[in-house]
Amino acid sequence: MASYIDLHLHSTQSDGSFSPTQVVQRAAKLGLSAISLTDHDSVAGVQEAQNIGRDIGVEVIPGTELSAQEAGIDIHILGYFIDPANSDLLAYLQKFQDARRNRAEKIVARLNRLGVRITMAHVLHKAGDAAIGRPHVADVLVEEGFVFSHDHAFQKYLGYGKPAYQPKFILTPREAVEIIHAAGGLASLAHPVLYRRDALIPDLIKQGLDGIEVMHVKHDHSDMRRYSDMAKHYGLLTTGGSDCHGDGRGQAVMGTVQVPSTFLDAMKKSAGAHPLL
């Protein structure tokens, strides 16, 4: 029987709707042998996920997804086999958390000026202990009846170029890769098809990428073939996952992308004798 994995998952520690424990439990029910929790700019849920994973037989690779920008385009870099206790990583993440809160405050202020009366306190309540982001603002907009759905919130107010959009803290892909490497991890380019700029990829590879996400819910067969060929050409690792954010957070559903365990085998070989394995 084939063994499948999912190396791109989010929890309530960033913008997902499942707790880290629920993410692992869902993976177990789906028969996944291994997963990686890759919350946006956070490693807060890794230990919880690993603890439950050991209890129920799902291997949990410590991960994160760092936000960067290149040529005016948002670029996400996945980090795998990172040390969640690494001081440099934690210092960066704290800086990013502060920037995220500042951004959320500016978004709420913009909405208020538009006559959309929501409060920062409500947004903070929705975020809880998670890395605060636009999805939490969207949750409040839905709850208060200003929009019909999460997607509607982005289409009307929060998406790029919309009335309440606020630029975020900018990190370069090279800096993101360096942070991941400093924490002992491997860096992979997330969902390359979403950037619509494959011409940027060779330069991103020069900035230190170890891999590229070949399999993703938004990648069709031709995309997967193209990025697989690219990985082979440049000697990159191949990674993949559903990018599941849980219920009510987009269309990505855990288990819909059947990533083979051989991807993880190659990553482990590349990572070498990593202390977290």
Sequence and secondary structure as in RCSB ss.txt:
>XXXX:A:sequence
MASYIDLHLHSTQSDGSFSPTQVVQRAAKLGLSAISLTDHDSVAGVQEAQNIGRDIGVEVIPGTELSAQEAGIDI
HILGYFIDPANSDLLAYLQKFQDARRNRAEKIVARLNRLGVRITMAHVLHKAGDAAIGRPHVADVLVEEGFVFSH
DHAFQKYLGYGKPAYQPKFILTPREAVEIIHAAGGLASLAHPVLYRRDALIPDLIKQGLDGIEVMHVKHDHSDMR
RYSDMAKHYGLLTTGGSDCHGDGRGQAVMGTVQVPSTFLDAMKKSAGAHPLL
>XXXX:A:secstr
   EEEEEE  TTTT SS HHHHHHHHHHTT SEEEE  BT  TTHHHHHHHHHHHT EEEEEEEEEEEETTEEE
EEEEES  TT HHHHHHHHHHHHHHHHHHHHHHHHHHHTT    HHHHHHHHTTS   HHHHHHHHHHTTSSSSH
HHHIIIIISTTSTT        HHHHHHHHHHTT EEEE  GGGG  GGGHHHHHHTT  EEEEEETT  HHHHH
HHHHHHHHHT EEEEE  B  TTSSS  TTSS EEHHHHHHHHHHH S TT 
